[in-house]
Amino acid sequence: MPAPETAIVSAFESAKGFMPVTEGLALYEAAAEAGKLGLPLLEVGTYCGRSTILVADAARQAGVVAVTVDHHRGSEEQQPGWEYHDPTVVDPEVGLMDTLPTFRRTLRKAGLEEHVIALVGRSPQVAKAWGGELGFVFIDGGHTDEHATNDYEGWAPKVAVGGLLVIHDVFPNPEDGGQAPYRIYLRALASGAFEEVSVTDSLRVLRRVGEGI
């Protein structure tokens, strides 16, 4: 079972973000496996780069590139007055969140800058501009139904046969968290195009086995 080196785990743990180590190790294992396809590994929802460290290191080991997509203005629950708001990543000049500088520092500290392409933009727009197949798509962006559905419909079709679709914050019980990621997870399974590979807390790993979404 592939696992990151101690220095990578330490970089992950020290980076700003929310993913626990147990889920991070499962994410790394999936990214490392998908890297064998020789295709890019893509993440939707960069924030400050915590999970990007793991995807990027798996990409480095596989000799492929990691791509991460985010507008860097924060998701709904990260805005002022919400539970996950962090005032240290607000740009004082414009008064809006800007996680891009923190993300760039995170990658540099981890020594992974050259293995990552960071795309700054809205996920649906970037998806429309992306023409190639992907070995791995990790959906961890906005958690409203609109954003989760857009991420799924934009990026899931680009997962190559045999590639992996990973969805974060999947909570079957509404008391544990928002339901939008759970709904796209159910949609993926119902499509017949994806089969479940593993479950680690709120992280679901699915493999493309057929056409469609």
C-alpha positions in Angstrom: 0.0 0.0 0.0 1.6 3.3 -1.1 2.2 5.8 1.7 3.8 9.2 1.7 7.2 9.8 3.3 7.3 11.3 6.8 8.4 14.7 5.5 5.3 14.9 3.3 3.0 13.8 6.1 4.5 16.5 8.3 4.0 19.1 5.6 0.4 18.0 5.2 -0.2 18.2 8.9 1.3 21.7 9.2 -0.6 23.1 6.3 -3.7 25.2 6.8 -6.8 23.1 6.0 -9.4 20.6 7.3 -8.6 17.1 6.1 -7.6 14.7 8.8 -4.6 12.4 8.4 -6.6 9.2 8.0 -8.5 10.6 5.0 -5.2 12.1 3.7 -3.5 8.8 3.6 -6.4 7.3 1.7 -6.3 10.2 -0.7 -2.6 9.6 -1.3 -3.1 5.9 -1.8 -5.8 6.6 -4.5 -3.7 9.2 -6.2 -0.6 6.9 -6.3 -2.6 4.1 -7.8 -4.2 6.4 -10.4 -0.8 7.8 -11.3 0.1 4.4 -12.8 -2.2 5.4 -15.8 0.2 8.1 -16.8 -2.4 10.8 -16.9 -2.7 14.0 -14.8 -4.2 14.0 -11.3 -6.7 16.8 -10.7 -8.1 18.3 -7.6 -11.1 20.6 -7.4 -10.9 22.8 -4.3 -7.3 23.9 -3.5 -7.9 26.2 -0.5 -4.5 26.5 1.1 -2.9 23.4 -0.4 -3.2 20.9 2.4 -4.5 18.0 0.3 -2.6 19.3 -2.8 0.6 18.3 -1.0 -0.5 14.6 -1.1 -1.8 14.7 -4.6 1.4 16.4 -5.8 3.7 14.0 -4.1 1.9 11.1 -5.6 2.1 12.8 -9.0 5.8 13.3 -8.5 6.4 9.7 -7.7 4.4 8.6 -10.8 6.1 11.0 -13.1 2.8 12.9 -13.9 1.6 16.3 -13.1 -0.9 17.4 -10.4 -3.5 20.0 -11.4 -5.5 21.9 -8.8 -8.5 24.2 -9.5 -9.8 27.0 -7.3 -10.9 30.6 -7.5 -9.2 31.2 -4.2 -12.1 33.4 -2.8 -13.3 30.7 -0.4 -16.4 28.5 -0.4 -19.7 29.4 1.2 -18.8 28.2 4.7 -15.5 30.1 4.6 -17.0 33.5 4.3 -17.2 36.0 7.2 -19.6 35.0 9.8 -19.5 31.3 8.9 -18.0 28.4 10.8 -14.8 27.9 8.7 -13.9 31.6 8.1 -10.2 32.4 8.7 -9.5 36.1 8.8 -5.8 35.5 8.2 -6.5 34.7 4.5 -8.5 37.8 3.8 -6.8 40.3 1.4 -7.0 43.6 3.3 -6.8 45.7 0.1 -10.0 44.3 -1.4 -11.7 42.8 1.7 -12.1 39.4 0.1 -10.6 36.0 0.8 -7.5 35.2 -1.1 -6.0 31.8 -0.3 -3.6 31.8 -3.3 -0.6 33.3 -1.5 -0.9 30.9 1.4 -1.3 28.0 -1.1 1.9 29.0 -2.9 3.8 29.2 0.3 2.5 25.7 1.3 3.8 24.2 -1.9 7.1 25.9 -1.7 7.7 24.7 1.9 6.8 21.1 0.8 9.2 21.3 -2.2 6.5 20.5 -4.7 6.0 23.7 -6.7 7.4 22.2 -9.9 5.0 19.2 -9.8 1.8 21.3 -9.7 -0.2 23.3 -12.2 -2.5 25.7 -10.3 -5.5 26.9 -12.3 -7.1 30.0 -10.8 -10.8 30.2 -11.9 -14.3 28.8 -11.5 -14.5 25.1 -11.7 -17.2 24.9 -14.5 -15.3 27.4 -16.7 -12.0 25.5 -16.3 -13.7 22.2 -16.9 -15.0 23.5 -20.2 -11.5 24.5 -21.3 -9.9 21.2 -20.3 -9.8 18.8 -23.2 -7.9 15.8 -22.1 -8.5 12.7 -20.0 -7.5 12.5 -16.3 -6.4 9.5 -14.3 -7.8 11.0 -11.1 -10.3 13.6 -10.1 -10.7 14.7 -6.4 -13.9 16.7 -5.8 -13.6 18.9 -2.7 -14.9 22.2 -3.8 -18.1 24.1 -2.8 -20.6 22.0 -0.9 -23.9 23.5 -2.2 -25.9 21.3 -4.6 -25.1 23.8 -7.4 -21.4 23.7 -6.9 -21.1 20.0 -6.2 -23.2 19.1 -9.2 -21.2 21.5 -11.4 -18.0 19.9 -10.2 -19.3 16.4 -10.9 -20.8 17.2 -14.3 -17.7 19.2 -15.3 -15.0 16.8 -14.3 -16.3 13.3 -13.8 -16.7 12.8 -17.6 -13.0 13.4 -18.0 -12.0 10.5 -15.8 -10.4 7.8 -18.0 -11.7 4.2 -17.8 -9.8 2.6 -14.9 -9.2 6.0 -13.4 -10.4 7.1 -10.0 -13.1 9.6 -8.9 -12.6 10.7 -5.2 -15.3 12.6 -3.4 -14.7 14.3 0.0 -17.2 15.1 2.8 -19.7 12.4 2.0 -22.0 12.2 4.9 -25.0 9.8 4.6 -26.4 11.1 7.9 -27.5 14.8 7.5 -26.6 15.4 11.2 -22.9 14.9 10.3 -22.7 17.4 7.4 -24.1 18.8 4.2 -25.7 16.4 1.7 -24.5 17.7 -1.7 -21.3 15.6 -1.9 -23.3 12.6 -0.8 -25.8 13.2 -3.5 -23.2 13.3 -6.3 -21.6 10.1 -4.8 -25.0 8.3 -5.1 -25.4 9.7 -8.6 -22.0 8.3 -9.6 -22.9 4.8 -8.3 -26.3 4.9 -9.8 -24.9 5.7 -13.2 -23.2 2.3 -13.5 -20.1 4.1 -14.7 -18.3 4.0 -11.3 -17.8 1.3 -8.7 -16.8 1.9 -5.1 -13.2 1.1 -4.3 -12.9 2.2 -0.7 -14.5 4.2 2.2 -12.4 6.1 4.7 -14.5 8.2 7.0 -16.0 10.9 4.7 -13.7 10.1 1.7 -15.1 7.9 -1.1 -12.9 6.4 -3.8 -14.7 5.2 -7.0 -13.3 3.7 -10.2 -14.6 4.3 -13.7 -15.7 1.0 -15.2 -17.9 2.3 -18.0 -19.1 5.3 -20.0 -21.4 8.1 -18.6 -22.0 9.9 -15.4 
